[in-house]
Amino acid sequence: MDLVGLILFSVLIYIRPQDFVPFLSEGRLVVWVMFFTVAAWVLKEARRHTTRFPLLSVDWWMCGLLIAAVLSTISVRWLGLTAAVAIEMVKNLIFFVMVAVVLDSERKLGWFLCSVLLFTAVMCGLACLLPLGIDVFNVGMVGEGRIQGPGIFMNPNYLAYAAVYAMPVGIWMGFRQRSVLCRVLGMLALLVLGLTVVLTQSRGGMIAMLVVVSYAVVQKRSVRVRWIAGVLAAAGVFLLMKYEVVRMGTLGDMRGDMAIVGRIDSWYAGSLMLKSSPLFGVGYGQYLVHFRLAPHSSFVQVAAEMGLIGLFFWTGLLFHSFRGVRFLMKEQAVSEEYLLTVEGILLAYCMTGFFATMGLYITLFIACGLAAAVQRIGVRRFEDESKGTLSSTGFAAAYLCRVGILTGCIIVVWHLLIRMIG
């Protein structure tokens, strides 16, 4: 029952059918499903009488990030905002914990991944009917025939990013399963997701898709093959730009594209926000208060709103999520097919987050929650060997230095892009 509750909980806060399905519009539906999920898990653990909840480094970094988000609002000097953000962060923490503890076996992990792919593919498939004149969601098309989805996916770019986010799961079903039925369904889902990215005409979505798919192809290959795949992916982007596929041709004239100019202006405004309040930023959710445009990048959003402290914990969370998955892959503590899929989802979040405002979006908690879940499965199987590596060393000096270097690299690349393009 806890798995069913978690799947419903995830659908309600990610796909958000309550935004476009009338009989699901009850305001407290998400809260009731959340309580049901938590209660089902507690009752299940109570029957076991052997509940163990090993704290991993990912858990500590997640807590640090959420605390940094709350502390960032102190500079606004509005107690109501601080309280609202604190409540929101508690909800996010509950969801992260549920993903991390409910998915305590590979079977449950597989069912959850299938549900993410199913609901995303169905939503994208219905959106792909728009060019045929079939408007299921009653949202219409925007711009030069760009499709969009319902609710929060009414922005074509976000619909494309949702499709890219689910692609690692489609690759897992289509190419890493023995069942012929699973492979056929996975390939059909991949076809729908890829078509969605093309029909949204999202340049960021197209680049993210090329990177995610290319990486999935070479995850188990040699370094030479990875370099070849990287060159081919870069060539693919060049061809898309040359022949102006899905609006990619305008990337050759970045100063003449108003969308790109606006994005760079927003990045520059974000750098000014970081300079004005370097430690805690201007406050979580306050970017649009200080500038007219959204940051259009999770890296910029987190740094500007939550300062260097927030960016440090956000980078550390992603670093330890990747590190834990890679460690389990080396130790063969969890089936490789699941580890490759989770790693692909983490990469998809990072790639889509580069182009979109997804700093503390639900996709972060799904990706890192899945990373924590597979790490817990590995800890239970090889507790003596893996627990120390995945938990206590999370704040070791060597890892803190690596996270600090990565944080500095993000800031340097951010400013270099502003200078080169702006």
C-alpha positions in Angstrom: 0.0 0.0 0.0 2.9 2.4 0.7 4.1 2.0 -2.9 0.6 2.7 -4.3 0.4 5.8 -2.1 3.9 7.0 -3.2 3.0 6.6 -6.9 -0.3 8.6 -6.4 1.6 11.2 -4.3 4.2 11.6 -7.0 1.6 11.9 -9.8 -0.3 14.5 -7.9 2.7 16.8 -7.2 4.5 16.2 -10.5 2.0 15.6 -13.3 -0.7 17.5 -11.3 -3.8 16.0 -12.9 -5.9 18.0 -10.4 -5.1 21.1 -12.5 -7.0 19.8 -15.5 -9.3 17.0 -14.2 -12.4 18.6 -12.5 -13.2 15.8 -10.0 -9.6 15.8 -8.7 -9.6 19.5 -8.0 -10.1 19.0 -4.2 -7.6 21.3 -2.6 -6.5 18.8 0.2 -6.2 15.8 -2.0 -2.4 16.0 -2.0 -2.3 16.3 1.8 -4.6 13.3 2.2 -2.5 11.1 -0.1 0.6 12.2 1.7 -0.8 11.2 5.1 -2.0 7.9 3.6 1.5 7.2 2.2 3.3 8.0 5.5 0.7 6.0 7.5 1.0 3.0 5.2 4.8 3.0 5.5 4.7 3.4 9.3 2.3 0.5 9.7 4.4 -1.7 7.4 7.5 -1.0 9.4 5.7 -1.5 12.7 4.8 -5.1 11.6 8.5 -5.8 10.9 9.7 -5.0 14.4 13.2 -4.5 12.8 13.0 -1.0 11.3 16.4 0.4 10.3 16.8 3.8 8.8 20.5 4.3 8.0 21.3 7.9 7.4 23.3 8.5 4.3 25.4 11.5 3.1 22.6 12.3 0.6 20.2 12.7 3.5 22.4 15.1 5.3 23.1 17.2 2.2 19.3 17.4 1.5 18.6 18.6 5.0 21.3 21.2 4.7 19.9 22.4 1.4 16.3 22.7 2.8 17.6 24.6 5.9 19.6 26.9 3.6 16.4 27.7 1.7 14.5 28.6 4.9 17.5 30.7 6.2 17.7 32.6 2.9 14.3 34.2 3.6 15.5 35.9 6.8 17.0 38.8 4.7 13.5 39.5 3.4 12.4 40.3 7.0 8.9 38.9 6.6 8.0 36.2 9.1 5.1 35.0 7.0 7.3 34.2 4.1 9.8 32.4 6.3 7.0 30.3 7.8 5.5 29.5 4.3 8.9 28.4 2.9 9.5 26.3 6.0 6.2 24.5 5.5 7.0 24.0 1.8 10.5 22.6 2.7 9.0 20.2 5.2 6.6 18.9 2.5 9.6 18.4 0.1 11.5 16.6 2.8 8.6 14.2 3.5 8.3 13.4 -0.2 12.1 12.8 -0.5 12.1 10.6 2.6 9.1 8.6 1.3 10.9 8.0 -2.1 14.1 7.0 -0.2 12.5 4.6 2.2 9.4 3.2 0.5 11.4 2.0 -2.5 13.3 -0.6 -0.4 13.6 -3.3 -3.0 14.4 -3.5 -6.7 10.9 -4.7 -7.5 9.3 -1.6 -5.9 11.9 0.6 -7.6 11.0 -0.9 -11.0 7.3 -0.3 -10.5 7.9 3.3 -9.5 10.0 3.9 -12.5 7.4 2.4 -14.8 4.7 4.6 -13.2 6.8 7.7 -13.9 7.3 6.6 -17.6 3.6 5.7 -18.0 2.1 8.9 -16.8 4.7 11.1 -18.5 4.3 9.2 -21.8 0.5 9.4 -21.7 0.6 13.2 -21.0 3.1 13.7 -23.8 1.2 11.5 -26.2 -2.0 13.4 -25.7 -0.1 16.7 -26.2 1.3 15.3 -29.5 -2.3 15.1 -30.9 -2.5 18.9 -31.0 -1.1 19.3 -34.5 -3.9 16.9 -35.6 -6.5 19.3 -34.2 -7.2 17.1 -31.2 -6.9 19.3 -28.1 -7.6 17.0 -25.1 -6.3 19.5 -22.5 -7.9 22.5 -24.1 -4.7 24.5 -24.1 -4.0 25.1 -27.8 -0.7 25.6 -29.5 1.7 28.6 -29.1 4.1 30.4 -31.3 4.9 28.8 -34.6 3.0 25.6 -34.0 4.6 24.6 -30.6 2.7 22.1 -28.6 2.2 22.4 -24.8 0.7 20.4 -22.0 -1.7 20.9 -19.2 -1.2 22.7 -15.9 2.4 23.5 -15.1 3.4 22.0 -18.5 1.6 24.7 -20.4 5.1 26.1 -21.2 6.4 24.1 -24.2 9.9 24.0 -22.7 8.7 22.4 -19.5 6.8 19.8 -21.4 10.0 19.0 -23.4 12.0 18.8 -20.1 9.5 16.4 -18.6 9.9 14.2 -21.7 13.7 14.3 -21.4 13.5 13.5 -17.7 11.6 10.2 -18.4 13.8 9.1 -21.2 16.3 7.2 -19.0 13.4 5.1 -17.8 12.3 4.5 -21.4 15.8 3.4 -22.3 15.8 1.0 -19.3 12.5 -0.6 -20.4 13.2 -0.6 -24.1 16.8 -1.9 -24.1 17.6 -3.4 -20.7 14.6 -5.7 -20.1 14.3 -9.3 -21.2 10.5 -9.2 -21.6 9.5 -8.5 -25.2 6.4 -6.7 -24.1 8.5 -4.4 -21.8 10.9 -3.7 -24.7 8.1 -2.8 -27.1 6.3 -0.6 -24.5 9.6 1.1 -23.7 10.5 1.8 -27.3 7.0 3.2 -28.0 7.3 5.4 -24.9 10.7 6.7 -26.2 9.2 7.4 -29.6 6.4 9.5 -28.0 8.9 11.3 -25.7 11.2 12.1 -28.6 8.4 13.3 -30.7 7.2 15.5 -27.9 10.6 17.3 -27.7 10.6 17.9 -31.4 7.0 19.2 -31.5 7.7 21.6 -28.6 10.5 23.1 -30.6 12.4 23.5 -27.4 16.1 24.2 -28.1 17.1 23.4 -24.5 15.0 20.2 -24.6 16.7 19.1 -27.9 20.2 19.6 -26.5 19.3 17.9 -23.2 17.8 15.0 -25.1 21.0 14.6 -27.2 23.2 14.6 -24.2 21.0 12.2 -22.1 20.6 9.7 -25.0 24.3 9.9 -26.0 25.3 9.3 -22.4 22.9 6.3 -22.1 24.5 4.7 -25.1 28.1 5.0 -23.7 27.5 4.4 -20.0 29.1 1.0 -20.1 31.6 1.8 -22.8 35.3 2.7 -22.8 36.6 6.2 -22.6 37.4 6.3 -26.3 33.8 5.4 -27.2 32.5 8.1 -24.8 34.7 10.7 -26.6 33.4 9.6 -29.9 29.8 9.8 -28.7 30.5 13.3 -27.3 31.9 14.4 -30.7 28.8 12.9 -32.5 26.5 14.7 -30.1 28.2 18.0 -30.7 28.0 17.3 -34.4 24.3 16.7 -34.0 23.8 20.0 -32.3 25.8 21.7 -35.1 23.6 20.1 -37.8 20.4 21.1 -36.0 21.7 24.7 -35.9 22.8 24.6 -39.5 19.5 23.4 -40.9 17.5 25.4 -38.3 15.7 22.4 -36.9 13.3 23.2 -34.0 14.4 26.8 -33.8 18.1 25.7 -33.4 19.3 27.9 -36.2 19.0 31.1 -34.1 21.7 29.8 -31.8 24.2 30.9 -34.5 23.2 34.5 -33.9 22.8 34.6 -30.1 22.8 38.4 -29.9 20.0 38.6 -32.4 17.7 36.2 -30.6 15.6 38.1 -28.1 14.9 34.9 -26.1 18.7 34.3 -25.6 19.3 38.0 -24.9 16.7 38.0 -22.2 18.1 34.8 -20.7 21.6 36.4 -20.5 20.2 39.6 -19.1 18.5 37.4 -16.4 21.8 35.6 -15.7 23.6 38.9 -15.3 20.8 40.1 -12.9 21.3 36.9 -10.9 25.0 37.6 -10.6 24.2 41.1 -9.2 21.8 39.5 -6.7 24.6 37.1 -5.6 27.0 40.0 -5.1 24.5 42.0 -3.1 23.9 39.1 -0.7 26.6 36.5 -1.2 26.0 34.2 1.8 22.2 33.6 1.8 21.1 35.3 -1.4 18.0 37.5 -1.9 15.6 34.9 -0.5 14.0 31.7 -1.7 11.4 32.5 -4.3 12.4 36.2 -4.5 14.1 36.2 -7.9 11.1 37.7 -9.8 10.8 40.4 -7.1 14.2 41.7 -8.1 14.1 41.1 -11.8 11.3 41.0 -14.4 12.4 37.6 -16.0 12.8 34.2 -14.6 16.4 33.0 -14.1 16.1 30.3 -16.8 18.7 28.2 -15.1 18.6 26.2 -11.8 22.3 27.1 -11.1 21.6 30.8 -11.4 18.3 30.5 -9.4 19.9 28.6 -6.5 22.9 31.0 -6.3 20.9 34.2 -6.5 18.1 33.2 -4.2 20.0 31.1 -1.6 23.6 32.5 -2.0 26.8 30.6 -1.8 25.6 28.5 1.1 22.6 27.3 -0.8 24.6 26.6 -4.0 27.2 24.7 -2.0 24.6 22.3 -0.5 22.7 22.0 -3.8 26.0 21.1 -5.6 26.9 18.7 -2.7 23.6 17.0 -2.9 24.0 16.2 -6.6 27.6 15.3 -6.2 26.9 12.7 -3.4 23.9 11.4 -5.4 26.1 10.6 -8.4 29.0 9.4 -6.1 26.8 6.9 -4.3 25.4 5.5 -7.5 28.8 5.1 -9.0 30.1 3.4 -5.8 27.3 0.9 -5.9 28.1 0.2 -9.5 31.7 -0.5 -8.7 30.7 -2.8 -5.8 27.9 -4.4 -7.7 25.6 -4.0 -4.7 22.5 -3.3 -6.8 21.5 -4.4 -10.2 23.4 -2.4 -12.8 20.3 -1.7 -14.9 18.7 0.2 -12.0 21.8 2.1 -11.2 22.3 3.2 -14.8 18.7 4.4 -14.9 19.0 6.4 -11.8 22.2 7.9 -13.0 20.5 8.8 -16.2 17.7 10.6 -14.3 20.2 12.6 -12.3 21.9 13.6 -15.6 18.6 14.5 -17.1 17.8 16.8 -14.1 21.2 18.5 -14.4 20.8 19.1 -18.2 17.2 20.3 -18.0 18.1 22.4 -15.0 20.7 24.2 -16.9 18.0 25.6 -19.2 15.1 25.9 -16.8 14.2 27.2 -13.3 14.2 23.9 -11.5 16.4 24.5 -8.5 14.1 23.0 -5.8 11.6 21.6 -8.3 9.9 18.2 -7.7 12.3 16.6 -10.2 15.2 17.2 -7.8 13.5 15.3 -5.0 12.6 12.4 -7.3 16.1 12.1 -8.7 17.9 12.4 -5.4 15.2 10.3 -3.6 15.9 7.5 -6.1 19.6 7.9 -5.6 19.1 7.6 -1.8 16.7 4.6 -2.3 19.3 2.5 -4.3 22.0 3.5 -1.8 19.8 2.1 1.0 19.2 -1.1 -0.9 23.0 -1.4 -1.3 23.6 -0.6 2.4 21.2 -3.3 3.5 22.9 -5.9 1.3 26.5 -5.0 2.1 26.2 -3.0 5.3 29.8 -3.6 6.6 31.4 -2.6 3.4 29.2 0.3 2.1 27.6 2.1 5.0 30.8 4.0 6.0 31.5 5.0 2.4 27.9 6.3 1.8 27.3 8.0 5.1 30.0 9.1 7.5 32.4 10.3 4.8 29.8 12.6 3.3 31.3 15.5 5.2 35.0 14.4 5.1 37.4 17.2 4.3 38.3 15.7 0.9 34.6 15.6 -0.2 34.0 19.1 1.1 36.9 20.3 -0.9 35.5 18.6 -4.1 32.1 20.2 -3.6 33.7 23.5 -2.9 35.7 23.3 -6.2 32.6 22.3 -8.1 30.7 25.2 -6.6 33.5 27.6 -7.7 33.5 26.1 -11.2 29.8 26.7 -11.6 30.2 30.4 -10.7 33.2 30.8 -13.0 31.4 29.1 -16.0 28.3 31.3 -15.2 30.3 34.5 -15.5 32.3 33.3 -18.5 29.0 32.6 -20.4 27.8 36.1 -19.5 31.0 37.7 -20.9 31.1 35.5 -24.0 27.5 35.9 -25.1 26.4 39.1 -23.4 
